[in-house]
Amino acid sequence: MKHYFSITILLILCISTSIFAQQSEQIYNSETLQIEQISPNTFVHISYLNTNDFGKVACNGIIIINEGEALVFDTPANDEASVELINWLENDQKSEVKGVVATHFHWDCLGGLNEFHAKGIASYASEKTISLAKAASYPIPENGFKKKMSLEAGNIKVINQFFGEGHTQDNFVAYVPADKVIFGGCMIKALGAGNGNLEDANVAAWPLTVSKVKLAFPETNIVIPGHGNIGGTELLDYTIEMFEKK
């Protein structure tokens, strides 16, 4: 059964990677930052974090752009890439950055937050994320919410919602109804990915949390993990299956 599951995942990985490679378009590329458009209003930003355990890690975040306004979900992993992203939005896209959201307290979500604050950009996170960031002496988001919060860029609404513990005790997802996109952050695994950093994880709760995400947003077409290739709802299933086995 394990062998069958591995073959199935490999086939899905090949098909999914091919489909989304055709749909996405890289529109910015430097040594420290890449940006791809994946739907009419949704972009993925990719930056790099140097870690002791996993080496140089590519980190995903998203950007929503509409009607001259932008929202950023998870900062790039460092100050340099964060400045690049802000400059690209303001100068190339002629968009005002209305806010930046950290989907959990780890450095790959808020490592560049001080650069956004320096530009007077409002920052958001769950109250739990703010508390954990303070305890870790990390940059601290300014505005907190308990379970659910909606933000808008132009006419596009983004739902930020906490469904339970998983990768961390504070991880939440962002859903873009207009584009049918979920940004799952590090709670969601790319196809073929391993466990990753479990230092702050609640492995027992993780599968149920992701199942709740899947149930809440049944129209989802695109799922963006915190690291690795984007895909569809098969990423949710893969993550559930991975941690149900633990």
C-alpha positions as CSV (number, residue, x, y, z in Angstrom):
1,M,0.0,0.0,0.0
2,K,2.8,2.4,0.9
3,H,4.5,1.6,-2.5
4,Y,1.2,2.3,-4.3
5,F,0.7,5.6,-2.5
6,S,4.2,6.7,-3.5
7,I,3.6,5.9,-7.2
8,T,0.3,7.7,-7.1
9,I,1.9,10.8,-5.5
10,L,4.6,10.7,-8.1
11,L,2.1,10.7,-11.0
12,I,0.1,13.5,-9.4
13,L,3.2,15.5,-8.8
14,C,4.3,15.2,-12.5
15,I,0.8,16.2,-13.8
16,S,0.3,19.0,-11.3
17,T,3.7,20.5,-11.8
18,S,3.2,20.5,-15.6
19,I,-0.3,22.1,-15.4
20,F,0.6,24.9,-13.0
21,A,3.9,25.6,-14.8
22,Q,1.8,26.4,-17.9
23,Q,-0.6,28.6,-15.9
24,S,2.0,30.7,-14.0
25,E,4.1,33.4,-15.5
26,Q,7.4,34.7,-14.0
27,I,7.3,38.5,-14.1
28,Y,10.2,39.4,-11.9
29,N,13.5,37.6,-11.3
30,S,16.6,38.5,-9.3
31,E,19.1,36.5,-7.1
32,T,17.0,37.2,-4.0
33,L,13.4,37.4,-5.2
34,Q,11.2,35.9,-7.9
35,I,7.6,36.8,-8.6
36,E,5.1,34.7,-10.6
37,Q,1.5,35.5,-11.5
38,I,-0.7,32.5,-11.0
39,S,-4.3,34.0,-11.4
40,P,-5.8,37.3,-12.3
41,N,-5.2,39.0,-9.0
42,T,-2.8,36.6,-7.2
43,F,1.0,36.5,-7.4
44,V,3.5,34.2,-5.6
45,H,6.7,35.8,-4.3
46,I,9.7,33.5,-3.6
47,S,12.7,34.4,-1.5
48,Y,15.4,32.5,0.3
49,L,16.2,31.7,3.9
50,N,19.5,30.3,5.0
51,T,19.0,27.6,7.7
52,N,21.2,25.4,9.8
53,D,19.1,22.2,9.3
54,F,17.9,22.5,5.8
55,G,20.4,24.8,4.0
56,K,19.1,27.5,1.6
57,V,15.3,27.2,1.5
58,A,13.0,28.8,-1.0
59,C,10.0,30.4,0.8
60,N,6.7,31.2,-0.7
61,G,4.4,34.1,0.0
62,I,1.6,35.7,-2.0
63,I,0.6,39.1,-3.2
64,I,-2.9,40.3,-4.1
65,I,-3.1,43.2,-6.5
66,N,-6.3,44.9,-7.7
67,E,-7.3,48.5,-8.6
68,G,-4.0,50.0,-7.6
69,E,-3.9,48.3,-4.2
70,A,-1.8,45.4,-2.9
71,L,-1.7,43.0,0.1
72,V,1.3,40.9,0.9
73,F,1.0,37.6,2.8
74,D,4.2,36.6,4.6
75,T,7.1,38.9,4.1
76,P,10.1,37.8,2.0
77,A,12.6,36.0,4.2
78,N,15.0,38.9,4.6
79,D,15.2,42.7,4.5
80,E,16.8,42.9,1.1
81,A,14.1,40.9,-0.7
82,S,11.4,42.8,1.2
83,V,12.7,46.1,0.0
84,E,12.8,44.7,-3.6
85,L,9.2,43.5,-3.3
86,I,7.9,46.8,-1.9
87,N,9.7,48.8,-4.7
88,W,8.3,46.4,-7.3
89,L,4.8,47.0,-6.1
90,E,5.1,50.7,-5.7
91,N,7.2,51.5,-8.8
92,D,6.5,48.8,-11.3
93,Q,2.9,48.0,-10.4
94,K,2.0,51.5,-9.3
95,S,0.2,49.9,-6.4
96,E,-0.2,51.1,-2.8
97,V,0.7,48.4,-0.3
98,K,-2.3,48.4,2.0
99,G,-1.0,45.8,4.4
100,V,1.2,42.8,5.1
101,V,0.0,39.6,6.9
102,A,2.1,37.1,8.8
103,T,0.5,33.6,8.7
104,H,2.5,32.3,11.6
105,F,5.4,33.5,13.8
106,H,8.4,31.8,12.1
107,W,11.1,33.9,10.5
108,D,10.1,32.9,6.9
109,C,6.8,34.7,7.5
110,L,7.9,38.0,9.2
111,G,11.7,38.2,8.7
112,G,11.3,41.3,6.5
113,L,8.6,42.9,8.6
114,N,10.7,45.9,9.7
115,E,11.1,47.1,6.2
116,F,7.3,47.2,5.7
117,H,7.0,49.1,9.0
118,A,9.7,51.5,7.9
119,K,7.4,52.4,4.9
120,G,4.4,52.9,7.2
121,I,2.7,49.8,5.9
122,A,0.1,48.3,8.3
123,S,0.9,44.7,9.5
124,Y,-1.6,42.0,10.6
125,A,-1.4,38.6,12.3
126,S,-3.4,36.5,14.8
127,E,-3.1,37.6,18.4
128,K,-1.4,34.2,19.0
129,T,1.2,35.0,16.3
130,I,1.9,38.4,17.9
131,S,2.4,36.8,21.3
132,L,4.7,34.1,19.9
133,A,6.7,36.7,17.9
134,K,7.2,38.8,21.0
135,A,8.4,35.7,22.9
136,A,10.9,34.8,20.1
137,S,12.2,38.5,19.9
138,Y,11.1,38.6,16.3
139,P,9.6,41.5,14.4
140,I,6.1,42.1,15.8
141,P,3.0,42.6,13.7
142,E,0.9,45.6,14.8
143,N,-2.7,44.5,14.4
144,G,-4.1,41.2,15.8
145,F,-7.3,39.1,15.3
146,K,-8.6,36.1,17.2
147,K,-10.0,33.6,14.7
148,K,-11.0,35.3,11.4
149,M,-10.3,38.6,9.6
150,S,-11.0,39.8,6.1
151,L,-8.9,42.4,4.2
152,E,-9.3,43.9,0.8
153,A,-7.0,45.0,-2.1
154,G,-9.2,47.0,-4.4
155,N,-12.3,44.9,-5.0
156,I,-10.7,41.6,-3.9
157,K,-11.4,40.2,-0.5
158,V,-9.0,37.9,1.3
159,I,-10.3,35.7,4.2
160,N,-7.7,35.0,6.9
161,Q,-8.8,32.2,9.2
162,F,-7.4,30.0,12.0
163,F,-8.6,26.4,11.8
164,G,-6.4,24.8,14.4
165,E,-2.8,23.8,15.2
166,G,-0.5,22.1,12.8
167,H,3.0,23.3,11.7
168,T,2.7,25.7,14.6
169,Q,0.0,26.5,17.2
170,D,-0.8,29.8,15.5
171,N,-0.7,28.9,11.7
172,F,-3.7,30.2,9.7
173,V,-4.6,30.3,6.0
174,A,-5.5,33.0,3.6
175,Y,-8.3,32.4,1.0
176,V,-9.0,34.5,-2.1
177,P,-12.6,33.7,-3.2
178,A,-12.4,35.6,-6.5
179,D,-9.4,33.6,-7.6
180,K,-10.3,30.4,-5.7
181,V,-6.8,30.4,-4.2
182,I,-5.6,29.1,-0.8
183,F,-2.3,30.3,0.6
184,G,-1.6,27.6,3.3
185,G,1.8,28.7,4.3
186,C,3.9,26.1,6.1
187,M,0.8,24.2,7.2
188,I,0.4,22.9,3.7
189,K,3.1,20.6,2.1
190,A,4.1,20.6,-1.6
191,L,3.7,17.2,-3.2
192,G,6.7,15.1,-2.4
193,A,7.8,17.3,0.4
194,G,9.1,15.8,3.7
195,N,8.1,16.7,7.3
196,G,10.1,19.9,7.4
197,N,10.6,21.8,10.7
198,L,8.5,20.1,13.4
199,E,10.0,22.0,16.3
200,D,6.8,23.9,17.1
201,A,4.4,21.5,15.5
202,N,1.3,19.7,16.8
203,V,1.5,16.7,14.6
204,A,-1.6,15.0,16.1
205,A,-3.8,18.0,15.3
206,W,-2.4,18.7,11.9
207,P,-4.5,16.4,9.7
208,L,-7.8,17.5,11.3
209,T,-6.8,21.2,10.8
210,V,-6.1,20.7,7.1
211,S,-9.4,18.7,6.7
212,K,-11.2,21.7,8.2
213,V,-9.5,24.0,5.7
214,K,-10.6,21.8,2.8
215,L,-14.2,21.6,4.0
216,A,-14.4,25.4,4.5
217,F,-13.3,26.3,1.0
218,P,-14.7,23.6,-1.4
219,E,-14.4,25.7,-4.5
220,T,-10.6,26.0,-4.2
221,N,-8.6,25.5,-7.5
222,I,-5.1,26.6,-6.5
223,V,-3.2,25.8,-3.3
224,I,0.1,27.5,-2.4
225,P,2.3,25.8,0.2
226,G,4.9,27.6,2.3
227,H,7.7,25.9,0.4
228,G,7.8,24.2,-3.0
229,N,5.6,23.9,-6.0
230,I,2.0,25.1,-6.1
231,G,-0.8,22.8,-7.0
232,G,-4.5,22.1,-6.4
233,T,-6.4,20.5,-3.6
234,E,-4.2,17.4,-3.9
235,L,-1.7,19.3,-1.7
236,L,-4.3,19.3,1.1
237,D,-4.9,15.6,0.7
238,Y,-1.1,14.9,0.6
239,T,-0.6,16.9,3.9
240,I,-3.5,15.1,5.6
241,E,-2.2,11.7,4.5
242,M,1.4,12.5,5.6
243,F,0.5,13.4,9.2
244,E,-2.2,10.8,9.6
245,K,0.6,8.3,9.4
246,K,2.5,9.8,12.3
